[in-house]
Amino acid sequence: MTKKSNKNNMGGHGPSITKKAYKNSLHRLQVELVKLQRHFIKCDDKILNIMEGRDAAGRDGVIKRIVQLLSPRETRIVALGNTAVSEIN
């Protein structure tokens, strides 16, 4: 039995989207994260986010996208060996 080739099959990856759609979605999510940060600052709460993965897992890119629009005065990123920790005050 042979598998049919599918042009949309990216070898186990999800369906691809255009760069424009990706950037629009990313921007909307980043704006929501900024709103969340402002809410937590107002309520004097904190968020702790722990990301664990191997060296080539894409952790750095994910962290970069998460903190891209956040206030650097209120966001701390700490690398602990193979685990990165970001805290939003």
C-alpha distances in whole Angstrom, upper triangle without the diagonal:
4,7,10,13,16,19,21,18,21,19,19,23,24,25,27,31,33,36,39,37,36,40,41,39,41,44,44,43,45,48,47,47,51,52,51,53,56,56,55,58,60,60,60,57,54,50,49,45,44,40,39,36,36,37,35,34,35,38,41,40,39,43,44,43,44,48,48,50,51,55,55,59,57,53,53,50,50,48,48,46,42,43,44,47,48,51,52,56
4,6,9,12,16,17,15,17,16,17,20,22,22,24,28,30,33,36,34,33,37,38,37,38,41,42,40,43,46,45,45,49,50,49,51,54,54,53,56,58,58,58,55,53,49,47,43,42,39,37,34,34,35,32,31,33,36,38,37,37,40,41,40,42,45,45,47,49,53,53,56,54,51,51,48,48,46,46,44,40,41,42,45,46,49,50,54
4,6,9,13,14,12,14,13,14,17,18,18,21,24,27,29,32,30,30,33,35,33,34,38,38,37,39,42,41,42,45,46,45,47,50,50,50,53,55,54,55,52,49,46,44,40,39,36,35,32,32,33,30,29,30,33,36,34,34,37,38,37,38,42,42,44,46,49,50,53,51,48,48,45,45,43,43,42,38,39,40,42,43,46,47,51
4,6,10,12,10,13,13,14,17,17,17,19,22,25,27,30,28,28,32,33,32,33,36,37,36,38,41,41,41,44,45,45,47,50,50,50,53,55,54,55,52,50,46,45,41,40,37,36,33,33,34,31,30,30,34,36,34,33,37,38,36,38,41,41,43,45,49,49,53,51,48,48,45,46,44,44,43,39,40,41,43,43,46,47,51
4,7,9,8,10,10,13,15,15,15,16,19,22,24,27,26,25,29,30,29,30,34,34,34,36,39,38,39,42,43,43,45,48,48,48,51,53,53,53,50,48,44,43,39,38,35,34,31,31,32,28,27,28,31,33,31,31,35,35,33,35,39,38,40,42,46,47,50,49,45,46,43,44,42,42,41,37,38,38,41,41,44,45,49
4,5,5,9,10,12,13,13,11,13,16,18,21,24,22,22,26,27,26,27,30,31,30,33,35,35,36,39,40,40,42,44,45,45,48,50,50,51,48,45,42,41,37,36,33,33,30,30,31,27,26,26,29,31,29,29,33,33,31,33,36,36,37,40,43,44,47,46,43,43,41,42,40,41,40,36,36,37,39,39,42,42,46
4,6,8,10,12,12,12,10,11,14,15,18,21,20,20,23,24,24,25,28,29,29,31,33,34,34,37,39,39,40,43,44,44,46,48,49,49,47,44,41,40,36,36,32,32,30,30,30,26,25,25,28,30,27,27,31,31,29,31,34,33,35,38,41,42,46,44,41,42,39,41,39,40,39,35,36,36,38,38,41,41,45
4,6,9,10,10,9,7,8,11,13,16,18,17,17,20,22,20,22,25,26,25,28,30,30,31,34,35,35,37,39,40,40,43,45,45,46,43,41,37,37,33,33,30,30,27,28,28,24,23,23,26,27,24,24,28,28,26,28,31,30,32,35,38,39,43,41,38,39,37,38,36,38,37,33,33,33,35,35,38,38,41
4,6,7,7,8,7,9,13,15,18,21,19,18,22,23,22,23,26,27,26,28,31,31,31,34,36,35,37,40,40,40,43,45,45,46,43,40,37,35,32,31,28,27,25,25,26,22,21,21,24,26,24,24,27,28,26,28,31,31,33,35,38,39,42,41,38,38,36,37,35,36,35,31,31,31,34,34,37,37,41
4,6,5,7,7,8,12,14,16,19,18,17,20,22,20,21,25,25,24,26,29,29,29,32,34,34,35,38,39,39,41,43,43,44,41,38,34,33,29,28,25,25,22,22,22,19,18,18,21,23,20,21,24,25,23,25,28,28,30,32,36,36,40,38,35,35,33,33,32,33,31,28,28,28,31,31,34,35,39
4,6,9,10,11,15,18,19,23,21,20,23,25,23,23,27,28,27,28,32,31,31,34,36,35,36,40,40,40,42,45,44,45,42,39,35,33,30,28,25,24,21,20,21,18,17,18,21,23,21,21,25,26,25,26,30,30,32,34,37,37,41,39,36,36,33,33,31,32,30,27,27,28,31,31,34,36,39
4,7,9,11,15,18,20,23,21,19,22,24,22,22,26,26,25,27,30,29,29,32,34,32,34,37,37,37,39,42,42,42,39,36,32,31,27,26,22,21,19,19,20,17,16,17,19,22,20,20,23,25,23,25,28,28,31,32,36,36,39,37,34,34,31,32,30,30,29,25,25,26,28,29,32,33,37
4,7,8,12,15,16,19,17,15,19,20,18,18,22,23,21,23,26,26,25,29,30,29,31,34,34,34,37,39,39,39,36,33,30,28,25,24,20,20,18,18,19,16,14,14,17,20,17,17,21,22,20,21,25,25,27,29,32,33,36,34,31,31,29,29,28,29,28,24,24,24,26,27,30,30,34
4,6,9,13,15,17,15,13,17,18,16,16,20,20,19,21,24,24,24,27,28,28,29,32,33,33,35,37,37,38,35,32,29,28,24,24,21,21,20,21,22,19,16,16,18,21,18,17,21,22,19,21,24,24,26,28,31,32,35,34,31,31,29,30,29,30,29,26,25,25,27,27,29,30,33
4,7,10,13,15,13,12,16,17,15,16,20,20,19,22,24,24,24,27,29,28,30,33,33,34,36,38,39,39,37,34,31,30,27,27,24,25,23,24,25,21,19,18,21,23,20,19,23,23,20,22,26,25,27,29,32,33,37,35,32,33,31,33,31,33,32,29,28,28,29,29,31,31,35
4,7,9,12,10,9,13,14,13,14,18,18,18,20,23,23,24,26,28,28,30,32,33,34,36,38,38,39,37,34,31,30,27,27,24,25,23,24,24,21,19,17,20,21,18,18,21,21,19,21,24,23,25,27,31,32,35,34,31,32,30,32,31,32,32,29,28,27,29,28,31,31,34
4,7,8,6,6,10,11,10,12,15,16,16,18,20,21,22,24,26,26,28,30,31,32,34,36,37,38,35,33,30,30,27,27,25,26,25,26,26,22,21,19,21,22,18,18,21,20,17,20,23,21,23,25,29,30,34,32,30,31,29,32,31,33,33,30,29,28,29,28,30,30,33
4,5,5,6,9,10,11,12,14,16,17,18,20,21,22,24,26,27,28,30,32,33,35,36,38,38,37,35,32,32,29,29,27,28,27,28,27,24,22,20,22,22,19,19,22,21,18,20,23,21,22,25,29,30,33,33,30,32,30,32,32,34,34,32,31,29,30,29,31,31,34
4,5,5,6,9,10,10,12,14,15,16,18,20,21,22,24,25,26,28,30,31,32,34,36,37,35,33,30,30,27,28,25,27,26,26,25,22,21,18,20,20,16,17,19,18,15,18,20,18,19,22,26,27,30,30,28,29,27,30,30,32,32,30,29,27,28,27,29,28,32
4,5,5,6,9,10,11,12,14,15,17,19,20,21,23,24,26,27,29,30,31,33,35,36,34,33,30,30,28,29,27,29,28,29,28,25,24,21,23,22,18,18,21,19,16,18,20,18,18,22,25,27,30,29,28,30,28,31,31,34,35,32,31,29,30,28,30,28,31
4,6,5,6,8,10,11,12,14,15,17,18,20,21,23,24,26,27,29,30,32,33,34,33,31,28,29,26,28,26,28,27,28,28,25,23,20,22,22,18,18,20,19,16,18,20,18,19,22,25,27,30,29,27,29,28,31,31,34,34,31,30,28,29,27,28,27,30
4,5,5,6,8,10,11,12,14,15,16,18,20,21,22,24,26,27,28,30,31,32,30,28,26,26,23,24,22,24,23,25,24,21,20,17,18,18,14,14,17,15,12,14,17,15,16,19,23,24,28,26,24,26,25,27,27,30,30,28,26,24,25,23,25,25,28
4,5,5,6,9,10,10,12,14,15,16,18,20,21,22,24,25,27,28,30,31,29,28,25,25,23,24,23,25,24,26,25,23,21,18,19,18,14,14,16,14,11,13,15,13,14,17,20,22,25,24,23,24,23,26,27,30,30,28,27,24,25,23,24,23,26
4,5,5,6,9,10,11,13,14,15,17,19,20,21,23,25,26,27,29,30,29,27,25,26,24,26,24,27,27,28,28,26,24,20,21,21,17,16,18,17,13,15,17,15,14,17,21,23,26,25,23,26,25,28,29,32,33,31,29,26,26,24,25,24,26
4,5,5,6,9,10,11,12,14,16,17,18,20,21,23,24,26,27,28,27,25,22,23,21,23,21,24,24,26,26,24,22,19,19,19,16,14,16,16,12,13,16,14,14,17,20,22,25,24,22,24,24,27,27,30,31,28,26,24,24,22,23,22,25
4,6,5,6,9,10,10,12,14,15,16,18,20,21,22,24,26,26,25,23,20,21,18,20,19,21,22,24,23,21,19,16,16,16,13,11,13,12,8,9,12,11,11,13,17,19,22,21,19,21,20,23,24,26,28,25,23,21,21,19,20,19,22
4,5,5,6,9,10,11,12,14,15,17,18,20,21,23,24,25,24,23,21,22,20,22,21,24,25,27,26,24,22,19,19,18,15,14,15,13,10,10,12,10,9,12,15,18,21,20,18,21,21,24,25,28,30,28,26,23,22,20,21,19,21
4,5,5,6,9,10,11,12,14,16,17,19,20,21,23,24,23,22,20,22,20,22,22,25,26,28,28,27,24,21,21,20,17,15,17,16,12,12,14,13,11,13,17,19,22,20,19,22,22,26,27,30,31,29,27,24,23,20,21,19,21
4,5,5,6,9,10,10,12,14,15,16,18,20,21,22,20,19,17,18,16,19,18,21,22,25,25,24,21,18,18,18,15,13,14,14,10,9,12,11,10,12,15,18,20,18,17,19,19,23,24,26,28,26,23,21,20,17,18,16,19
4,5,5,6,9,10,10,12,14,15,16,18,20,21,19,18,16,17,15,18,18,21,22,25,24,23,21,18,17,16,14,12,12,11,8,7,8,8,7,8,12,14,17,15,14,17,17,20,22,25,27,25,22,19,18,15,16,14,16
4,5,5,6,9,10,11,12,14,15,17,19,20,19,18,17,19,18,21,21,24,26,28,28,27,25,22,21,20,18,16,15,15,12,10,11,10,8,9,12,15,17,16,15,18,19,23,25,28,30,28,26,22,21,18,18,15,17
4,5,5,6,9,10,11,12,14,15,17,18,17,16,15,17,16,19,20,23,25,28,28,28,25,22,21,21,19,16,16,16,13,11,12,13,10,10,13,17,18,16,15,19,19,23,25,27,30,28,25,22,20,17,17,14,16
4,5,5,6,9,10,10,12,14,15,16,14,13,11,14,13,16,17,20,22,25,26,25,22,20,18,18,16,14,13,13,11,8,9,10,8,8,11,14,15,13,12,15,16,19,21,24,26,25,22,18,17,13,13,10,13
4,5,5,6,9,10,10,12,14,15,14,14,13,15,15,18,19,23,25,28,28,27,25,22,20,19,18,16,14,14,12,10,9,10,7,6,8,11,13,11,11,14,16,20,22,25,28,26,23,20,18,14,13,10,12
4,5,5,6,9,10,11,12,14,14,14,13,16,17,20,22,25,28,30,31,30,28,25,23,23,21,19,18,18,15,13,13,14,11,9,11,15,15,13,14,17,19,22,25,28,30,29,26,23,20,17,15,12,13
4,5,5,6,9,10,11,12,11,11,10,13,14,17,19,23,25,28,29,29,26,24,21,22,21,18,16,17,15,12,12,14,12,10,12,15,15,12,12,16,17,20,23,25,28,27,23,21,18,15,13,10,11
4,5,5,6,9,10,10,9,9,9,12,13,17,18,22,25,28,28,28,26,23,21,20,20,17,15,16,15,11,11,13,10,7,8,11,12,8,9,12,15,18,21,23,26,26,22,19,16,13,10,7,7
4,6,5,6,9,10,10,11,12,15,16,20,22,26,28,31,32,32,29,27,24,24,23,21,19,19,18,15,13,15,12,9,9,13,12,10,11,15,18,21,24,26,30,29,26,22,20,16,14,10,9
4,5,5,6,8,9,10,11,15,17,20,23,26,29,32,33,33,31,28,26,26,25,22,20,21,20,16,16,18,15,12,13,16,15,12,14,17,20,23,26,27,31,30,27,24,20,17,14,11,10
4,5,5,6,5,6,8,12,14,18,20,24,27,30,31,32,29,27,24,24,24,21,19,20,19,16,15,18,15,12,12,15,14,10,12,14,17,20,23,24,28,27,24,21,18,14,11,8,7
4,5,5,6,8,10,13,16,19,22,26,29,32,32,33,30,28,25,25,25,22,20,21,20,17,15,17,15,12,11,13,11,8,11,14,17,20,23,25,28,28,25,22,18,15,12,8,6
4,5,8,10,13,17,19,23,25,29,32,35,36,36,34,32,29,28,28,26,23,24,23,20,19,20,18,15,14,16,14,12,14,17,21,23,27,29,32,32,29,25,22,19,16,12,10
4,5,9,12,15,18,22,25,28,31,35,35,36,34,32,29,29,29,26,24,25,24,21,20,22,20,17,16,18,17,13,16,18,21,23,27,28,32,32,28,25,22,19,15,12,10
4,7,10,14,17,20,23,27,30,33,34,35,33,31,28,27,28,25,23,24,24,20,19,22,20,16,15,17,14,11,14,16,19,21,24,25,29,29,26,23,19,17,13,11,7
4,7,10,14,17,20,23,27,30,31,32,30,28,25,25,26,23,21,22,22,18,18,21,19,16,15,17,15,11,13,14,17,19,22,23,27,27,23,20,17,14,11,9,7
4,7,10,13,17,20,23,26,27,29,26,25,21,22,23,20,17,19,19,16,15,18,17,14,14,15,14,10,10,11,13,15,18,19,23,23,19,17,13,11,7,6,5
4,6,10,13,16,20,23,24,25,23,21,18,19,20,17,14,17,17,13,13,16,16,13,14,15,15,11,10,11,12,14,16,17,21,20,16,14,10,8,6,5,7
4,7,10,13,17,20,21,23,20,19,16,17,18,15,13,16,16,13,13,17,17,14,15,15,16,12,10,10,10,11,13,14,17,17,13,11,7,6,5,7,9
4,7,10,13,17,18,19,16,16,12,14,15,12,10,13,14,11,12,15,16,14,16,16,17,14,11,11,10,11,12,13,15,14,10,8,6,5,6,8,12
4,7,10,13,15,17,14,14,11,13,14,12,10,14,15,12,14,17,19,17,19,18,19,17,14,12,10,10,10,10,12,11,7,6,5,7,9,12,15
4,7,10,12,13,10,10,7,10,12,9,9,12,13,12,14,17,19,18,20,19,21,19,15,14,11,11,10,10,11,9,6,5,6,8,11,14,17
4,7,10,11,9,10,8,11,13,11,11,15,16,15,17,20,22,21,23,22,24,22,18,17,13,12,10,10,10,6,5,7,9,12,15,18,21
4,7,8,6,8,7,10,12,11,12,15,17,16,18,20,23,23,25,24,26,25,21,19,16,15,12,11,10,6,7,9,12,14,18,21,24
4,6,5,8,8,11,13,13,14,17,18,19,20,22,25,25,27,26,28,27,23,21,17,16,13,12,10,6,9,11,14,17,21,23,27
4,6,8,8,9,12,13,13,15,17,18,19,21,24,24,27,25,27,27,23,21,17,16,12,12,10,7,10,11,15,17,21,24,27
4,6,8,9,10,12,13,15,16,18,20,20,24,25,27,25,29,28,24,22,19,18,15,16,14,11,13,13,17,19,22,25,28
4,6,8,9,10,12,14,15,16,18,19,22,23,25,24,27,26,22,21,17,17,15,15,14,10,11,12,15,17,20,23,26
4,6,5,6,9,10,11,13,15,15,19,20,22,21,25,24,20,19,16,16,14,16,15,12,12,12,14,15,19,21,24
4,6,5,6,9,10,11,12,14,17,17,20,19,22,21,17,16,12,13,11,12,12,10,9,8,11,12,15,17,21
4,5,5,6,9,10,11,12,15,16,18,16,20,19,15,14,11,12,10,13,13,11,11,9,11,12,15,17,20
4,5,5,6,9,10,10,14,15,18,17,20,20,16,16,13,15,14,16,17,14,14,12,14,13,17,18,21
4,5,5,6,9,10,13,14,17,16,20,18,15,15,12,14,13,16,17,14,13,11,12,11,14,15,19
4,5,5,6,8,11,11,14,13,16,15,11,11,9,11,11,14,15,13,11,8,9,8,11,12,16
4,6,6,6,9,10,13,12,16,15,12,12,10,13,13,16,17,16,15,12,12,11,14,14,17
4,6,5,8,10,13,13,17,16,13,14,13,16,16,19,20,19,17,14,14,12,15,14,18
4,6,8,8,11,12,15,13,10,12,11,14,15,18,20,18,16,12,12,9,11,11,14
4,6,5,8,8,11,10,7,9,9,12,14,18,20,19,16,13,12,9,10,9,12
4,6,9,9,13,13,10,12,12,15,17,20,22,21,19,16,15,13,14,13,16
4,7,9,12,11,10,13,14,18,20,23,25,24,22,18,17,14,14,12,14
4,6,9,8,7,10,12,15,18,21,24,23,21,17,15,12,11,9,11
4,5,5,6,10,12,16,19,22,25,25,22,18,16,13,12,9,10
4,5,5,7,10,13,16,19,22,23,20,16,15,11,11,9,10
4,6,8,11,14,18,21,24,25,22,18,16,13,11,9,9
4,7,10,13,17,20,23,23,20,17,14,11,8,6,5
4,7,10,13,16,19,20,17,13,11,7,6,5,6
4,7,10,13,16,17,14,11,8,6,5,7,8
4,7,10,13,13,11,7,6,4,6,9,11
4,6,10,11,9,6,5,6,8,12,14
4,6,7,6,4,6,8,11,15,17
4,6,5,6,7,11,13,17,19
4,5,8,10,14,17,20,23
4,7,10,13,17,20,23
4,7,10,13,17,20
4,7,10,13,16
4,7,10,13
4,7,10
4,6
4
